[in-house]
């Protein structure tokens, strides 16, 4: 696979060598999503799993965003 980008390789592959936690499915504020646990009570949104199109347009549930739940 070829990936064309103006970014330096250090930026593209940043964090690939670090182990990651297994993603988990949760319901957060009524939205079903896949998260990656980070620290105690925090997680990163990986994917929104919903049949409501408004959930995908809500900036609070953008993939990559960090959420707190506890």
mmCIF file of the N, C-alpha and C atoms, coordinates in Angstrom:
data_MODEL
# 
_entry.id   MODEL 
# 
loop_
_atom_site.group_PDB 
_atom_site.id 
_atom_site.type_symbol 
_atom_site.label_atom_id 
_atom_site.label_alt_id 
_atom_site.label_comp_id 
_atom_site.label_asym_id 
_atom_site.label_entity_id 
_atom_site.label_seq_id 
_atom_site.pdbx_PDB_ins_code 
_atom_site.Cartn_x 
_atom_site.Cartn_y 
_atom_site.Cartn_z 
_atom_site.occupancy 
_atom_site.B_iso_or_equiv 
_atom_site.pdbx_formal_charge 
_atom_site.auth_seq_id 
_atom_site.auth_comp_id 
_atom_site.auth_asym_id 
_atom_site.auth_atom_id 
_atom_site.pdbx_PDB_model_num 
ATOM 1   N N  . UNK A 1 1  ? 0.841   -1.172 0.000  1.00 0.00 ? 1  UNK A N  1 
ATOM 2   C CA . UNK A 1 1  ? 0.000   0.000  0.000  1.00 0.00 ? 1  UNK A CA 1 
ATOM 3   C C  . UNK A 1 1  ? 0.887   1.237  0.000  1.00 0.00 ? 1  UNK A C  1 
ATOM 4   N N  . UNK A 1 2  ? 0.531   2.212  -0.791 1.00 0.00 ? 2  UNK A N  1 
ATOM 5   C CA . UNK A 1 2  ? 1.277   3.465  -0.880 1.00 0.00 ? 2  UNK A CA 1 
ATOM 6   C C  . UNK A 1 2  ? 0.446   4.563  -0.233 1.00 0.00 ? 2  UNK A C  1 
ATOM 7   N N  . UNK A 1 3  ? 1.090   5.325  0.626  1.00 0.00 ? 3  UNK A N  1 
ATOM 8   C CA . UNK A 1 3  ? 0.420   6.408  1.342  1.00 0.00 ? 3  UNK A CA 1 
ATOM 9   C C  . UNK A 1 3  ? 1.151   7.712  1.014  1.00 0.00 ? 3  UNK A C  1 
ATOM 10  N N  . UNK A 1 4  ? 0.511   8.581  0.249  1.00 0.00 ? 4  UNK A N  1 
ATOM 11  C CA . UNK A 1 4  ? 1.098   9.873  -0.117 1.00 0.00 ? 4  UNK A CA 1 
ATOM 12  C C  . UNK A 1 4  ? 0.659   10.930 0.894  1.00 0.00 ? 4  UNK A C  1 
ATOM 13  N N  . UNK A 1 5  ? 1.615   11.623 1.476  1.00 0.00 ? 5  UNK A N  1 
ATOM 14  C CA . UNK A 1 5  ? 1.308   12.664 2.444  1.00 0.00 ? 5  UNK A CA 1 
ATOM 15  C C  . UNK A 1 5  ? 2.461   13.658 2.534  1.00 0.00 ? 5  UNK A C  1 
ATOM 16  N N  . UNK A 1 6  ? 2.163   14.925 2.830  1.00 0.00 ? 6  UNK A N  1 
ATOM 17  C CA . UNK A 1 6  ? 3.238   15.897 3.029  1.00 0.00 ? 6  UNK A CA 1 
ATOM 18  C C  . UNK A 1 6  ? 3.816   15.835 4.447  1.00 0.00 ? 6  UNK A C  1 
ATOM 19  N N  . UNK A 1 7  ? 3.252   15.008 5.298  1.00 0.00 ? 7  UNK A N  1 
ATOM 20  C CA . UNK A 1 7  ? 3.718   14.906 6.682  1.00 0.00 ? 7  UNK A CA 1 
ATOM 21  C C  . UNK A 1 7  ? 5.001   14.080 6.760  1.00 0.00 ? 7  UNK A C  1 
ATOM 22  N N  . UNK A 1 8  ? 5.874   14.376 7.723  1.00 0.00 ? 8  UNK A N  1 
ATOM 23  C CA . UNK A 1 8  ? 7.071   13.558 7.902  1.00 0.00 ? 8  UNK A CA 1 
ATOM 24  C C  . UNK A 1 8  ? 6.703   12.172 8.457  1.00 0.00 ? 8  UNK A C  1 
ATOM 25  N N  . UNK A 1 9  ? 7.548   11.195 8.190  1.00 0.00 ? 9  UNK A N  1 
ATOM 26  C CA . UNK A 1 9  ? 7.272   9.823  8.647  1.00 0.00 ? 9  UNK A CA 1 
ATOM 27  C C  . UNK A 1 9  ? 7.112   9.728  10.161 1.00 0.00 ? 9  UNK A C  1 
ATOM 28  N N  . UNK A 1 10 ? 7.817   10.555 10.909 1.00 0.00 ? 10 UNK A N  1 
ATOM 29  C CA . UNK A 1 10 ? 7.718   10.525 12.370 1.00 0.00 ? 10 UNK A CA 1 
ATOM 30  C C  . UNK A 1 10 ? 6.289   10.834 12.824 1.00 0.00 ? 10 UNK A C  1 
ATOM 31  N N  . UNK A 1 11 ? 5.630   11.759 12.126 1.00 0.00 ? 11 UNK A N  1 
ATOM 32  C CA . UNK A 1 11 ? 4.251   12.117 12.475 1.00 0.00 ? 11 UNK A CA 1 
ATOM 33  C C  . UNK A 1 11 ? 3.263   11.037 12.055 1.00 0.00 ? 11 UNK A C  1 
ATOM 34  N N  . UNK A 1 12 ? 3.497   10.445 10.902 1.00 0.00 ? 12 UNK A N  1 
ATOM 35  C CA . UNK A 1 12 ? 2.572   9.424  10.389 1.00 0.00 ? 12 UNK A CA 1 
ATOM 36  C C  . UNK A 1 12 ? 2.588   8.187  11.271 1.00 0.00 ? 12 UNK A C  1 
ATOM 37  N N  . UNK A 1 13 ? 3.776   7.754  11.698 1.00 0.00 ? 13 UNK A N  1 
ATOM 38  C CA . UNK A 1 13 ? 3.894   6.513  12.461 1.00 0.00 ? 13 UNK A CA 1 
ATOM 39  C C  . UNK A 1 13 ? 4.031   6.733  13.965 1.00 0.00 ? 13 UNK A C  1 
ATOM 40  N N  . UNK A 1 14 ? 3.685   7.908  14.430 1.00 0.00 ? 14 UNK A N  1 
ATOM 41  C CA . UNK A 1 14 ? 3.783   8.209  15.858 1.00 0.00 ? 14 UNK A CA 1 
ATOM 42  C C  . UNK A 1 14 ? 2.828   7.325  16.663 1.00 0.00 ? 14 UNK A C  1 
ATOM 43  N N  . UNK A 1 15 ? 3.350   6.631  17.658 1.00 0.00 ? 15 UNK A N  1 
ATOM 44  C CA . UNK A 1 15 ? 2.532   5.810  18.538 1.00 0.00 ? 15 UNK A CA 1 
ATOM 45  C C  . UNK A 1 15 ? 2.280   4.389  18.051 1.00 0.00 ? 15 UNK A C  1 
ATOM 46  N N  . UNK A 1 16 ? 2.805   4.009  16.890 1.00 0.00 ? 16 UNK A N  1 
ATOM 47  C CA . UNK A 1 16 ? 2.574   2.650  16.377 1.00 0.00 ? 16 UNK A CA 1 
ATOM 48  C C  . UNK A 1 16 ? 3.330   1.603  17.181 1.00 0.00 ? 16 UNK A C  1 
ATOM 49  N N  . UNK A 1 17 ? 4.395   1.972  17.839 1.00 0.00 ? 17 UNK A N  1 
ATOM 50  C CA . UNK A 1 17 ? 5.189   1.007  18.590 1.00 0.00 ? 17 UNK A CA 1 
ATOM 51  C C  . UNK A 1 17 ? 4.692   0.811  20.020 1.00 0.00 ? 17 UNK A C  1 
ATOM 52  N N  . UNK A 1 18 ? 3.744   1.601  20.458 1.00 0.00 ? 18 UNK A N  1 
ATOM 53  C CA . UNK A 1 18 ? 3.222   1.497  21.815 1.00 0.00 ? 18 UNK A CA 1 
ATOM 54  C C  . UNK A 1 18 ? 2.049   0.515  21.855 1.00 0.00 ? 18 UNK A C  1 
ATOM 55  N N  . UNK A 1 19 ? 1.987   -0.322 22.889 1.00 0.00 ? 19 UNK A N  1 
ATOM 56  C CA . UNK A 1 19 ? 0.846   -1.254 22.986 1.00 0.00 ? 19 UNK A CA 1 
ATOM 57  C C  . UNK A 1 19 ? -0.447  -0.491 23.289 1.00 0.00 ? 19 UNK A C  1 
ATOM 58  N N  . UNK A 1 20 ? -1.542  -0.966 22.714 1.00 0.00 ? 20 UNK A N  1 
ATOM 59  C CA . UNK A 1 20 ? -2.831  -0.320 22.912 1.00 0.00 ? 20 UNK A CA 1 
ATOM 60  C C  . UNK A 1 20 ? -3.777  -1.258 23.642 1.00 0.00 ? 20 UNK A C  1 
ATOM 61  N N  . UNK A 1 21 ? -4.714  -0.681 24.345 1.00 0.00 ? 21 UNK A N  1 
ATOM 62  C CA . UNK A 1 21 ? -5.749  -1.471 25.008 1.00 0.00 ? 21 UNK A CA 1 
ATOM 63  C C  . UNK A 1 21 ? -6.769  -1.936 23.983 1.00 0.00 ? 21 UNK A C  1 
ATOM 64  N N  . UNK A 1 22 ? -7.374  -3.060 24.249 1.00 0.00 ? 22 UNK A N  1 
ATOM 65  C CA . UNK A 1 22 ? -8.402  -3.581 23.341 1.00 0.00 ? 22 UNK A CA 1 
ATOM 66  C C  . UNK A 1 22 ? -9.628  -2.665 23.389 1.00 0.00 ? 22 UNK A C  1 
ATOM 67  N N  . UNK A 1 23 ? -10.204 -2.312 22.237 1.00 0.00 ? 23 UNK A N  1 
ATOM 68  C CA . UNK A 1 23 ? -11.399 -1.461 22.222 1.00 0.00 ? 23 UNK A CA 1 
ATOM 69  C C  . UNK A 1 23 ? -12.587 -2.156 22.881 1.00 0.00 ? 23 UNK A C  1 
ATOM 70  N N  . UNK A 1 24 ? -13.443 -1.356 23.494 1.00 0.00 ? 24 UNK A N  1 
ATOM 71  C CA . UNK A 1 24 ? -14.648 -1.879 24.156 1.00 0.00 ? 24 UNK A CA 1 
ATOM 72  C C  . UNK A 1 24 ? -15.860 -1.132 23.644 1.00 0.00 ? 24 UNK A C  1 
ATOM 73  N N  . UNK A 1 25 ? -16.989 -1.809 23.640 1.00 0.00 ? 25 UNK A N  1 
ATOM 74  C CA . UNK A 1 25 ? -18.253 -1.176 23.255 1.00 0.00 ? 25 UNK A CA 1 
ATOM 75  C C  . UNK A 1 25 ? -18.945 -0.682 24.514 1.00 0.00 ? 25 UNK A C  1 
ATOM 76  N N  . UNK A 1 26 ? -19.410 0.567  24.475 1.00 0.00 ? 26 UNK A N  1 
ATOM 77  C CA . UNK A 1 26 ? -20.154 1.145  25.587 1.00 0.00 ? 26 UNK A CA 1 
ATOM 78  C C  . UNK A 1 26 ? -21.301 1.983  25.031 1.00 0.00 ? 26 UNK A C  1 
ATOM 79  N N  . UNK A 1 27 ? -22.197 2.390  25.931 1.00 0.00 ? 27 UNK A N  1 
ATOM 80  C CA . UNK A 1 27 ? -23.236 3.368  25.614 1.00 0.00 ? 27 UNK A CA 1 
ATOM 81  C C  . UNK A 1 27 ? -22.929 4.595  26.465 1.00 0.00 ? 27 UNK A C  1 
ATOM 82  N N  . UNK A 1 28 ? -22.625 5.708  25.795 1.00 0.00 ? 28 UNK A N  1 
ATOM 83  C CA . UNK A 1 28 ? -22.257 6.947  26.471 1.00 0.00 ? 28 UNK A CA 1 
ATOM 84  C C  . UNK A 1 28 ? -23.246 8.023  26.059 1.00 0.00 ? 28 UNK A C  1 
ATOM 85  N N  . UNK A 1 29 ? -23.953 8.573  27.030 1.00 0.00 ? 29 UNK A N  1 
ATOM 86  C CA . UNK A 1 29 ? -24.989 9.591  26.797 1.00 0.00 ? 29 UNK A CA 1 
ATOM 87  C C  . UNK A 1 29 ? -25.992 9.127  25.747 1.00 0.00 ? 29 UNK A C  1 
ATOM 88  N N  . UNK A 1 30 ? -26.346 7.843  25.796 1.00 0.00 ? 30 UNK A N  1 
ATOM 89  C CA . UNK A 1 30 ? -27.352 7.294  24.898 1.00 0.00 ? 30 UNK A CA 1 
ATOM 90  C C  . UNK A 1 30 ? -26.843 6.923  23.513 1.00 0.00 ? 30 UNK A C  1 
ATOM 91  N N  . UNK A 1 31 ? -25.520 7.021  23.280 1.00 0.00 ? 31 UNK A N  1 
ATOM 92  C CA . UNK A 1 31 ? -24.941 6.707  21.974 1.00 0.00 ? 31 UNK A CA 1 
ATOM 93  C C  . UNK A 1 31 ? -24.037 5.484  22.112 1.00 0.00 ? 31 UNK A C  1 
ATOM 94  N N  . UNK A 1 32 ? -24.283 4.487  21.278 1.00 0.00 ? 32 UNK A N  1 
ATOM 95  C CA . UNK A 1 32 ? -23.480 3.270  21.273 1.00 0.00 ? 32 UNK A CA 1 
ATOM 96  C C  . UNK A 1 32 ? -22.183 3.545  20.522 1.00 0.00 ? 32 UNK A C  1 
ATOM 97  N N  . UNK A 1 33 ? -21.024 3.254  21.140 1.00 0.00 ? 33 UNK A N  1 
ATOM 98  C CA . UNK A 1 33 ? -19.743 3.559  20.512 1.00 0.00 ? 33 UNK A CA 1 
ATOM 99  C C  . UNK A 1 33 ? -18.664 2.577  20.936 1.00 0.00 ? 33 UNK A C  1 
ATOM 100 N N  . UNK A 1 34 ? -17.584 2.581  20.187 1.00 0.00 ? 34 UNK A N  1 
ATOM 101 C CA . UNK A 1 34 ? -16.407 1.782  20.455 1.00 0.00 ? 34 UNK A CA 1 
ATOM 102 C C  . UNK A 1 34 ? -15.346 2.730  21.005 1.00 0.00 ? 34 UNK A C  1 
ATOM 103 N N  . UNK A 1 35 ? -14.782 2.381  22.171 1.00 0.00 ? 35 UNK A N  1 
ATOM 104 C CA . UNK A 1 35 ? -13.794 3.254  22.812 1.00 0.00 ? 35 UNK A CA 1 
ATOM 105 C C  . UNK A 1 35 ? -12.505 2.499  23.082 1.00 0.00 ? 35 UNK A C  1 
ATOM 106 N N  . UNK A 1 36 ? -11.439 3.258  23.280 1.00 0.00 ? 36 UNK A N  1 
ATOM 107 C CA . UNK A 1 36 ? -10.147 2.716  23.669 1.00 0.00 ? 36 UNK A CA 1 
ATOM 108 C C  . UNK A 1 36 ? -9.811  3.312  25.038 1.00 0.00 ? 36 UNK A C  1 
ATOM 109 N N  . UNK A 1 37 ? -9.793  2.493  26.103 1.00 0.00 ? 37 UNK A N  1 
ATOM 110 C CA . UNK A 1 37 ? -9.484  3.031  27.435 1.00 0.00 ? 37 UNK A CA 1 
ATOM 111 C C  . UNK A 1 37 ? -8.085  3.633  27.488 1.00 0.00 ? 37 UNK A C  1 
ATOM 112 N N  . UNK A 1 38 ? -7.961  4.788  28.144 1.00 0.00 ? 38 UNK A N  1 
ATOM 113 C CA . UNK A 1 38 ? -6.670  5.466  28.263 1.00 0.00 ? 38 UNK A CA 1 
ATOM 114 C C  . UNK A 1 38 ? -6.175  5.408  29.694 1.00 0.00 ? 38 UNK A C  1 
ATOM 115 N N  . UNK A 1 39 ? -6.731  6.231  30.536 1.00 0.00 ? 39 UNK A N  1 
ATOM 116 C CA . UNK A 1 39 ? -6.362  6.282  31.943 1.00 0.00 ? 39 UNK A CA 1 
ATOM 117 C C  . UNK A 1 39 ? -7.607  6.028  32.768 1.00 0.00 ? 39 UNK A C  1 
ATOM 118 N N  . UNK A 1 40 ? -7.468  6.162  34.050 1.00 0.00 ? 40 UNK A N  1 
ATOM 119 C CA . UNK A 1 40 ? -8.597  5.936  34.956 1.00 0.00 ? 40 UNK A CA 1 
ATOM 120 C C  . UNK A 1 40 ? -9.742  6.891  34.652 1.00 0.00 ? 40 UNK A C  1 
ATOM 121 N N  . UNK A 1 41 ? -10.848 6.378  34.119 1.00 0.00 ? 41 UNK A N  1 
ATOM 122 C CA . UNK A 1 41 ? -12.030 7.189  33.847 1.00 0.00 ? 41 UNK A CA 1 
ATOM 123 C C  . UNK A 1 41 ? -12.009 7.947  32.542 1.00 0.00 ? 41 UNK A C  1 
ATOM 124 N N  . UNK A 1 42 ? -10.999 7.733  31.700 1.00 0.00 ? 42 UNK A N  1 
ATOM 125 C CA . UNK A 1 42 ? -10.931 8.421  30.408 1.00 0.00 ? 42 UNK A CA 1 
ATOM 126 C C  . UNK A 1 42 ? -10.789 7.402  29.284 1.00 0.00 ? 42 UNK A C  1 
ATOM 127 N N  . UNK A 1 43 ? -11.303 7.781  28.127 1.00 0.00 ? 43 UNK A N  1 
ATOM 128 C CA . UNK A 1 43 ? -11.215 6.905  26.961 1.00 0.00 ? 43 UNK A CA 1 
ATOM 129 C C  . UNK A 1 43 ? -11.226 7.747  25.694 1.00 0.00 ? 43 UNK A C  1 
ATOM 130 N N  . UNK A 1 44 ? -10.734 7.160  24.608 1.00 0.00 ? 44 UNK A N  1 
ATOM 131 C CA . UNK A 1 44 ? -10.739 7.817  23.303 1.00 0.00 ? 44 UNK A CA 1 
ATOM 132 C C  . UNK A 1 44 ? -11.796 7.141  22.435 1.00 0.00 ? 44 UNK A C  1 
ATOM 133 N N  . UNK A 1 45 ? -12.627 7.929  21.782 1.00 0.00 ? 45 UNK A N  1 
ATOM 134 C CA . UNK A 1 45 ? -13.654 7.381  20.903 1.00 0.00 ? 45 UNK A CA 1 
ATOM 135 C C  . UNK A 1 45 ? -12.977 6.855  19.639 1.00 0.00 ? 45 UNK A C  1 
ATOM 136 N N  . UNK A 1 46 ? -13.246 5.592  19.316 1.00 0.00 ? 46 UNK A N  1 
ATOM 137 C CA . UNK A 1 46 ? -12.695 4.970  18.121 1.00 0.00 ? 46 UNK A CA 1 
ATOM 138 C C  . UNK A 1 46 ? -13.728 4.981  17.002 1.00 0.00 ? 46 UNK A C  1 
ATOM 139 N N  . UNK A 1 47 ? -14.975 4.684  17.346 1.00 0.00 ? 47 UNK A N  1 
ATOM 140 C CA . UNK A 1 47 ? -16.014 4.555  16.320 1.00 0.00 ? 47 UNK A CA 1 
ATOM 141 C C  . UNK A 1 47 ? -17.387 4.738  16.952 1.00 0.00 ? 47 UNK A C  1 
ATOM 142 N N  . UNK A 1 48 ? -18.280 5.419  16.261 1.00 0.00 ? 48 UNK A N  1 
ATOM 143 C CA . UNK A 1 48 ? -19.675 5.564  16.687 1.00 0.00 ? 48 UNK A CA 1 
ATOM 144 C C  . UNK A 1 48 ? -20.489 4.490  15.979 1.00 0.00 ? 48 UNK A C  1 
ATOM 145 N N  . UNK A 1 49 ? -21.275 3.751  16.764 1.00 0.00 ? 49 UNK A N  1 
ATOM 146 C CA . UNK A 1 49 ? -22.133 2.697  16.219 1.00 0.00 ? 49 UNK A CA 1 
ATOM 147 C C  . UNK A 1 49 ? -23.561 3.106  16.525 1.00 0.00 ? 49 UNK A C  1 
ATOM 148 N N  . UNK A 1 50 ? -24.226 3.687  15.555 1.00 0.00 ? 50 UNK A N  1 
ATOM 149 C CA . UNK A 1 50 ? -25.557 4.217  15.793 1.00 0.00 ? 50 UNK A CA 1 
ATOM 150 C C  . UNK A 1 50 ? -26.358 4.201  14.499 1.00 0.00 ? 50 UNK A C  1 
ATOM 151 N N  . UNK A 1 51 ? -27.669 4.141  14.653 1.00 0.00 ? 51 UNK A N  1 
ATOM 152 C CA . UNK A 1 51 ? -28.538 4.241  13.479 1.00 0.00 ? 51 UNK A CA 1 
ATOM 153 C C  . UNK A 1 51 ? -29.110 5.647  13.328 1.00 0.00 ? 51 UNK A C  1 
ATOM 154 N N  . UNK A 1 52 ? -28.758 6.535  14.253 1.00 0.00 ? 52 UNK A N  1 
ATOM 155 C CA . UNK A 1 52 ? -29.222 7.910  14.221 1.00 0.00 ? 52 UNK A CA 1 
ATOM 156 C C  . UNK A 1 52 ? -28.165 8.789  13.540 1.00 0.00 ? 52 UNK A C  1 
ATOM 157 N N  . UNK A 1 53 ? -28.458 9.378  12.389 1.00 0.00 ? 53 UNK A N  1 
ATOM 158 C CA . UNK A 1 53 ? -27.464 10.207 11.699 1.00 0.00 ? 53 UNK A CA 1 
ATOM 159 C C  . UNK A 1 53 ? -27.004 11.418 12.509 1.00 0.00 ? 53 UNK A C  1 
ATOM 160 N N  . UNK A 1 54 ? -27.842 11.917 13.404 1.00 0.00 ? 54 UNK A N  1 
ATOM 161 C CA . UNK A 1 54 ? -27.458 13.072 14.218 1.00 0.00 ? 54 UNK A CA 1 
ATOM 162 C C  . UNK A 1 54 ? -26.288 12.751 15.141 1.00 0.00 ? 54 UNK A C  1 
ATOM 163 N N  . UNK A 1 55 ? -26.154 11.490 15.565 1.00 0.00 ? 55 UNK A N  1 
ATOM 164 C CA . UNK A 1 55 ? -25.040 11.102 16.429 1.00 0.00 ? 55 UNK A CA 1 
ATOM 165 C C  . UNK A 1 55 ? -23.705 11.258 15.706 1.00 0.00 ? 55 UNK A C  1 
ATOM 166 N N  . UNK A 1 56 ? -23.669 11.010 14.408 1.00 0.00 ? 56 UNK A N  1 
ATOM 167 C CA . UNK A 1 56 ? -22.441 11.136 13.639 1.00 0.00 ? 56 UNK A CA 1 
ATOM 168 C C  . UNK A 1 56 ? -22.073 12.597 13.395 1.00 0.00 ? 56 UNK A C  1 
ATOM 169 N N  . UNK A 1 57 ? -23.063 13.494 13.406 1.00 0.00 ? 57 UNK A N  1 
ATOM 170 C CA . UNK A 1 57 ? -22.818 14.912 13.170 1.00 0.00 ? 57 UNK A CA 1 
ATOM 171 C C  . UNK A 1 57 ? -22.497 15.688 14.448 1.00 0.00 ? 57 UNK A C  1 
ATOM 172 N N  . UNK A 1 58 ? -22.720 15.064 15.599 1.00 0.00 ? 58 UNK A N  1 
ATOM 173 C CA . UNK A 1 58 ? -22.470 15.712 16.881 1.00 0.00 ? 58 UNK A CA 1 
ATOM 174 C C  . UNK A 1 58 ? -20.959 15.782 17.139 1.00 0.00 ? 58 UNK A C  1 
ATOM 175 N N  . UNK A 1 59 ? -20.384 16.974 17.293 1.00 0.00 ? 59 UNK A N  1 
ATOM 176 C CA . UNK A 1 59 ? -18.936 17.086 17.515 1.00 0.00 ? 59 UNK A CA 1 
ATOM 177 C C  . UNK A 1 59 ? -18.475 16.468 18.836 1.00 0.00 ? 59 UNK A C  1 
ATOM 178 N N  . UNK A 1 60 ? -19.383 16.247 19.784 1.00 0.00 ? 60 UNK A N  1 
ATOM 179 C CA . UNK A 1 60 ? -19.012 15.612 21.054 1.00 0.00 ? 60 UNK A CA 1 
ATOM 180 C C  . UNK A 1 60 ? -18.623 14.153 20.874 1.00 0.00 ? 60 UNK A C  1 
ATOM 181 N N  . UNK A 1 61 ? -19.064 13.529 19.789 1.00 0.00 ? 61 UNK A N  1 
ATOM 182 C CA . UNK A 1 61 ? -18.819 12.106 19.575 1.00 0.00 ? 61 UNK A CA 1 
ATOM 183 C C  . UNK A 1 61 ? -17.889 11.839 18.396 1.00 0.00 ? 61 UNK A C  1 
ATOM 184 N N  . UNK A 1 62 ? -17.046 12.795 18.037 1.00 0.00 ? 62 UNK A N  1 
ATOM 185 C CA . UNK A 1 62 ? -16.103 12.605 16.938 1.00 0.00 ? 62 UNK A CA 1 
ATOM 186 C C  . UNK A 1 62 ? -15.048 11.573 17.322 1.00 0.00 ? 62 UNK A C  1 
ATOM 187 N N  . UNK A 1 63 ? -14.699 10.660 16.412 1.00 0.00 ? 63 UNK A N  1 
ATOM 188 C CA . UNK A 1 63 ? -13.601 9.731  16.687 1.00 0.00 ? 63 UNK A CA 1 
ATOM 189 C C  . UNK A 1 63 ? -12.307 10.485 16.966 1.00 0.00 ? 63 UNK A C  1 
ATOM 190 N N  . UNK A 1 64 ? -11.577 10.016 17.953 1.00 0.00 ? 64 UNK A N  1 
ATOM 191 C CA . UNK A 1 64 ? -10.334 10.670 18.390 1.00 0.00 ? 64 UNK A CA 1 
ATOM 192 C C  . UNK A 1 64 ? -10.538 11.564 19.587 1.00 0.00 ? 64 UNK A C  1 
ATOM 193 N N  . UNK A 1 65 ? -11.768 11.929 19.871 1.00 0.00 ? 65 UNK A N  1 
ATOM 194 C CA . UNK A 1 65 ? -12.067 12.806 21.008 1.00 0.00 ? 65 UNK A CA 1 
ATOM 195 C C  . UNK A 1 65 ? -11.955 12.005 22.316 1.00 0.00 ? 65 UNK A C  1 
ATOM 196 N N  . UNK A 1 66 ? -11.454 12.626 23.363 1.00 0.00 ? 66 UNK A N  1 
ATOM 197 C CA . UNK A 1 66 ? -11.318 11.994 24.674 1.00 0.00 ? 66 UNK A CA 1 
ATOM 198 C C  . UNK A 1 66 ? -12.556 12.304 25.505 1.00 0.00 ? 66 UNK A C  1 
ATOM 199 N N  . UNK A 1 67 ? -13.102 11.264 26.130 1.00 0.00 ? 67 UNK A N  1 
ATOM 200 C CA . UNK A 1 67 ? -14.280 11.431 26.984 1.00 0.00 ? 67 UNK A CA 1 
ATOM 201 C C  . UNK A 1 67 ? -13.959 10.972 28.392 1.00 0.00 ? 67 UNK A C  1 
ATOM 202 N N  . UNK A 1 68 ? -14.655 11.513 29.363 1.00 0.00 ? 68 UNK A N  1 
ATOM 203 C CA . UNK A 1 68 ? -14.536 11.099 30.762 1.00 0.00 ? 68 UNK A CA 1 
ATOM 204 C C  . UNK A 1 68 ? -15.847 10.480 31.194 1.00 0.00 ? 68 UNK A C  1 
ATOM 205 N N  . UNK A 1 69 ? -15.772 9.367  31.879 1.00 0.00 ? 69 UNK A N  1 
ATOM 206 C CA . UNK A 1 69 ? -16.973 8.708  32.326 1.00 0.00 ? 69 UNK A CA 1 
ATOM 207 C C  . UNK A 1 69 ? -16.777 8.088  33.698 1.00 0.00 ? 69 UNK A C  1 
ATOM 208 N N  . UNK A 1 70 ? -16.937 8.787  34.740 1.00 0.00 ? 70 UNK A N  1 
ATOM 209 C CA . UNK A 1 70 ? -16.946 8.320  36.128 1.00 0.00 ? 70 UNK A CA 1 
ATOM 210 C C  . UNK A 1 70 ? -16.958 9.507  37.018 1.00 0.00 ? 70 UNK A C  1 
# 
